[in-house]
Amino acid sequence: CPERSLTCCAPRHLTPGTYRDNWLDAVEDGDIELRFRESEVREIRERYYYEDVTQSDLGEEWGVSQVLIGQIIRREVYSHVEDDLPEDLAPGRGREGALSNDDVREIRARSRTSDVTYAEIAKSYPVGRKMIGAIVRGNRYTNV
């Protein structure tokens, strides 16, 4: 509504859009106050995806619950914040099929021959550190 009336439902005041569009309009208009800036959301996602840090650790560091951190990571909240992480993979997770058999062999070899963390290995592949650990332990990609 041009007069910012919360009860207005005049059809001429409506514009087509998704729930996300409406939510972003509310943020832009100041009707919703966000706890995190976009840069902070990206930092949380990237650190969880690439570093050896837990959701609880991040929650403690940022002064929020582990539940909220998990929602940020899974894009259940702050979904409007774009990042460079794979869209079809929740950070820290991965799907079988995201890696080739050669990738899996290389991951296992790197974990045995060098002093490198799972998070460091994950930077080279479209999966997170938890998937790297599952591959190394033989819980994923068991056929390779």
C-alpha positions in Angstrom: 0.0 0.0 0.0 1.4 3.4 -0.9 0.2 4.7 2.5 1.9 1.8 4.2 -1.3 0.6 5.8 -1.0 -2.9 7.2 -4.7 -3.6 6.8 -5.1 -2.2 3.2 -6.0 -4.9 0.7 -7.0 -2.7 -2.2 -6.3 -4.6 -5.4 -4.9 -1.5 -7.1 -2.2 -1.3 -4.4 -1.0 -4.9 -5.0 1.8 -5.9 -7.2 2.5 -9.5 -8.2 5.3 -11.2 -6.4 6.4 -14.2 -4.4 6.6 -14.6 -0.7 10.3 -13.8 -1.0 9.6 -10.6 -2.9 7.1 -9.5 -0.2 9.6 -10.3 2.5 12.4 -8.4 0.8 10.0 -5.4 0.4 9.3 -5.5 4.2 13.0 -5.6 5.0 13.7 -2.7 2.6 10.8 -0.7 4.1 12.1 -1.3 7.6 9.1 -3.4 8.7 11.4 -6.3 9.5 14.8 -5.8 11.3 17.4 -8.3 10.5 19.9 -9.6 13.1 22.7 -10.2 10.6 24.0 -8.2 7.7 24.4 -10.0 4.4 28.2 -10.1 4.7 27.8 -11.8 8.1 25.4 -14.4 6.7 27.9 -15.2 3.9 30.7 -15.5 6.5 28.7 -17.9 8.7 27.9 -20.1 5.7 31.4 -20.1 4.3 33.0 -20.8 7.6 30.7 -23.7 8.3 31.2 -25.0 4.8 35.0 -24.7 4.6 36.3 -24.6 8.2 36.4 -27.2 10.9 33.8 -25.3 13.0 30.4 -26.6 14.4 27.1 -24.8 14.3 27.3 -24.6 18.1 30.7 -22.9 17.9 29.3 -20.4 15.4 26.3 -19.8 17.6 28.4 -19.1 20.6 30.7 -16.8 18.6 27.8 -14.8 17.2 25.7 -14.9 20.4 22.8 -16.8 18.9 21.4 -20.3 19.1 22.8 -23.3 17.2 19.3 -23.7 15.8 19.5 -20.2 14.1 22.9 -20.9 12.7 21.6 -24.2 11.2 18.7 -22.4 9.6 21.1 -19.8 8.1 23.4 -22.6 6.8 20.4 -24.5 5.3 19.1 -21.2 3.8 15.8 -21.6 5.8 16.3 -18.0 6.9 18.2 -15.3 5.1 17.4 -17.1 1.9 17.6 -13.8 0.1 21.4 -13.7 0.8 23.3 -15.1 -2.2 26.6 -16.8 -1.8 29.1 -18.8 -3.9 28.3 -22.1 -2.3 26.7 -24.8 -4.4 22.9 -24.2 -4.6 21.9 -27.8 -4.6 24.1 -28.8 -1.6 23.4 -27.7 1.9 26.8 -26.5 3.3 28.6 -29.4 5.0 26.7 -32.0 3.1 26.7 -33.5 -0.3 24.9 -36.0 -2.5 26.4 -39.1 -3.9 26.9 -38.4 -7.6 28.4 -34.9 -7.0 31.9 -36.4 -7.3 33.5 -38.6 -9.9 35.1 -41.9 -8.8 38.5 -40.2 -9.5 37.6 -37.4 -7.2 36.7 -39.9 -4.4 40.0 -41.7 -4.9 41.9 -38.4 -4.8 40.1 -37.3 -1.7 41.0 -40.6 0.1 44.6 -40.3 -1.1 45.0 -36.7 0.0 43.6 -37.5 3.5 46.2 -40.3 3.9 49.3 -38.7 2.5 49.2 -35.1 3.7 48.6 -33.2 6.9 45.4 -31.5 5.6 42.0 -31.1 7.2 38.7 -32.2 5.7 37.7 -28.6 5.4 40.8 -27.8 3.3 40.1 -30.8 1.1 36.5 -29.7 0.7 37.6 -26.4 -0.9 38.6 -28.3 -4.0 35.2 -30.1 -4.5 31.5 -29.3 -4.6 30.9 -30.9 -1.2 31.5 -29.9 2.4 33.9 -31.1 5.1 31.4 -33.5 6.6 31.0 -35.3 3.2 34.8 -35.5 2.9 34.9 -37.1 6.3 32.2 -39.6 5.4 34.1 -40.5 2.2 37.4 -41.0 4.0 35.7 -43.2 6.6 34.1 -45.2 3.9 30.5 -44.3 4.8 29.9 -42.7 1.4 30.8 -43.7 -2.1 31.3 -47.2 -0.8 31.5 -48.6 -4.3 34.7 -46.7 -5.1 
